[in-house]
Amino acid sequence: MLLIQSVATVISRVSSQFLNRITNAEVKRAAFGNDTEGEIAIGAMDRPTWIDKSPPRLPTAVADLVTDYSNRAASQSIAKFRHAIGQIAYADPKHTADTAISTYFTWKELVHASYFDVPEFRKLIAQAVSRVDGFTPSERFKADPDFQRTARWLDEIEGTPGTAVVPGSGAASSKDAEAVSAVVASTVKAEP
């Protein structure tokens, strides 16, 4: 039994390190929006590197809706991923292990890919389109309860200058801590 326990401890330690490396790499890859084979994302910004200033941010009210949507999607994906990790570790052929992980993540975990899944954001876009020459809001859209709210959001966006500050360069807020806690809580088992 002592020999079996010793061997099992070594195997467990080695396999857990292997699984941790795979998991960390895939979570980073998904977080950076890297879905192209052969490319490795090393960072993410809110603007192309050749542009000095970022466009105005979304108003907090709509940005929070989009972020909350992405956080819910991320917690669901990580929970699915946790259940499948054993199967992925022993995938054969080995190249399947790399691609199998990506099947547990969707675009919805990424804020920049989930905007249009949030109805309030779609209405904000409709508000912006309705202000372009040649377009006008329909009577049905004007009667929508969100029409005035999206008009205020768009006014706020249009009245805000761009910024050179890189998002995420400041200290983490309590909202950031809540988002991380929600994802961790949804993936950690209450009992071993």
N, C-alpha and C positions, 0 to 999 in steps of 0.2 A: 504494500500500500504506500509506503514511504517513497519507493521508487516511482510508482505511478503518479503520486502527488507532485513529485519533483519535475517529472517530465511534463505533466499537465500544466504546471506553473510556467515553465519555459515556453511551451507552445502557446499558452494564453497570452503571455507578455508579448511575444513576437507577433502574433496575429492581431492583437489589439493595436499595436503600433502601426501595422500595415493598414488596418481599417481606419484608424484615425487620420493617417496621411491621405487616403483616398477621400474620406469624408470632407476633410478641410479643403482639399484641392477643389472638389466639386462645389462646395458651398461658396468658396471665393469666386470660382468661375461663373456660377449662376449670378452671384451678387454683382459682378462687374459686367454682366450682360454678354459674356463671351460664349457664343454658340457656334463659332466657326472652327472647324477642324484645322489644325495647323497654326492657328493664331493663339497667342497667349496675352490676355489682358493683364496689364500691370497697374491699372488705375482707372478711375472714372471721374469725369468732370461734367459740369452742366453746360459746357460750351466747347467748341473745337479749340484746340491749342493755339490756333493762329488768331483768335478773336480775343481782344483785351478785356472787354466787359461782357458780363452775362446779361441776357435780357431780364426784364423785371420778373420777379418771382410771382407765383400764383398767390392770391390772397390766402391767408392762413385757413380760413373756413373751408375752402375747396381743396387746398393742399392736404389738410388733415383727413378729409374724406378719401382722397386717393391713397394716402399713406396707410390709413387704417385698412383699406381694401387689400393692399399689397401685403401688409403684415398678416392678415387673416389667411391669405393664399400661401404665404411662406410657412406659417405654422402647420397648415395642412400638408404641405409637401414634405416638410421635415419629418412629420409623423409617419407618412407613407414610406419615406426613405429609411427610417429607423427599422421598420418591419422587414424591409427587403435586404438589409445590409448583409445578412448571412448568405443569402442566395447570390448576391453580387460578388462576394469574396471568393466564392468557389466557381465562378462562371468559367465555362470552357467553350470556345477558346478564350484565352486571356484578354484579347482585345475587346471582347464583349463586356468585360467588367467596366471598362472606361465608358462605353456608350450606354450601358444599362443604367448607370447612375443618372445620366441626363434625362432618362425617360421619366424619372420621378419628379422632375422640376418642370414647371410650365412658365410661360412668359409672365403670368400674373403675379409672381413674386417680385418682379422688378417694377418699381414705380413708373419708370419711363415707358413701360409696355402695358400698363393697366389703366391709363387715363380714360380710355373710351369705354371701359366697363363700368365707370361711375356715372350715373345719369346726370348729376349736377354738372360734371365737366362737359358732357355732351351739350347740355343746354348753354353753357358758357361759350362753347364754340359756335353754336347756333346764333347766340347773341352777337358774337364778333362778325359772323358772316352777314347777319342782317344789317350791319352798319356799313358794309362795303357798297360803293356806288353800284347801282343796278339791282340791289337787293333790298327788300324791306321785310320786316317781321310780319308773319301772317296774323290774322285776328286770333286764331287758335293759340299761337305762341304768346301773343300779348295777354291773353286770358289766363295763361299758365301761372300758377302761384309763384313759380321761381323766376318769372320774367324780371321783376324789379330787383330781386336779389342778384341775378346774373348781370344785370345792367350795372349795379353798384360794384360788383367784382371787376367787371371790364373797365369801368371808370378808374378804379384803383390801380389796375395793371397799367393802363395807358398814362396815368399820372405819375408813375414811379420811374425814376431813372434807372438805367442799368447799373450793375455793380461789378467791381473787380475782385470782391471777396470770394474765395473758394468755399463752396458749401462744405460743411463738416470740419472746417478748420478751427472752429471755436470749441468751447467746452461742451460736453454732452449735457443735454437738458433733462429734466424729469420726464418729459415726453419720450425721449430716447430710451431712458431706463425702463419705462413702462413697456415700450415696444419689444425690447430685448427680453424682459421678464415674461411677456405674453408668449413669445416664441419658445423660450426655454420651458415654461410651465406646460406647454402643450406637447412637449416631446419627452419629458421626464416621467418615468413611471412612478406611481405612488409607492409601490412595493417592488422589491427586487424580483 
